[in-house]
Amino acid sequence: MAQRRRSESNNSLKGRLAAFISAMRERADLAVSDEEREEILKKVTQAEMASRLEAWANSPGLQPPEGLRPPNLEGGPAAKRAPRMR
């Protein structure tokens, strides 16, 4: 059985996410179309959420996360329904 290659990063996840967010914001500023800009900003939002989750997971005491719901899920009829369990 072949062994999986592993590479170690010199930067922490927090640092890599911050660099990604910064680079993507610059790329969004240079985007030509609105669709491209929206796709890039969606990735930025996801990276920001990942950064907050990483900070929460590594915090002492592990308090429940706040503000991690995507903006489109807050309120509205879909948010009031309970998730289906299968």
For each residue, the residues with C-beta under 8 A, 3 or more apart:
1:
2:
3:
4:
5:
6:
7:
8:
9: 12 16
10:
11: 15 16 19
12: 9 15 16
13: 16 17 54
14: 17 18 51 54 55
15: 11 12 18 19
16: 9 11 12 13 19 20
17: 13 14 20 21 47 50 51 54
18: 14 15 21 22 51
19: 11 15 16 22 23
20: 16 17 23 24 47
21: 17 18 24 25 44 47 48 51
22: 18 19 25 26
23: 19 20 26 27
24: 20 21 27 28 40 41 43 44 47
25: 21 22 28 29 44
26: 22 23 29 30
27: 23 24 30 31 40
28: 24 25 31 37 40 41 44
29: 25 26
30: 26 27
31: 27 28 34 36 37 40
32: 36
33: 36 37
34: 31 37 38
35: 38 39
36: 31 32 33 39 40
37: 28 31 33 34 40 41
38: 34 35 41 42
39: 35 36 42 43
40: 24 27 28 31 36 37 43 44
41: 24 28 37 38 44 45
42: 38 39 45 46
43: 24 39 40 46 47
44: 21 24 25 28 40 41 47 48
45: 41 42 48 49 70
46: 42 43 49 50
47: 17 20 21 24 43 44 50 51
48: 21 44 45 51 52
49: 45 46 52 53 68 70
50: 17 46 47 53 54
51: 14 17 18 21 47 48 54 55
52: 48 49 55 56 65 67 68
53: 49 50 56 57 65 68
54: 13 14 17 50 51 57 58
55: 14 51 52 58 59
56: 52 53 59 62 63 65
57: 53 54 62
58: 54 55
59: 55 56 62 63
60:
61:
62: 56 57 59
63: 56 59
64:
65: 52 53 56 68
66:
67: 52
68: 49 52 53 65
69: 73 74
70: 45 49 73 74
71: 74
72:
73: 69 70 76 78 79
74: 69 70 71 79
75: 79
76: 73 79 80
77: 80 81
78: 73 81
79: 73 74 75 76
80: 76 77
81: 77 78
82:
83:
84:
85:
86:
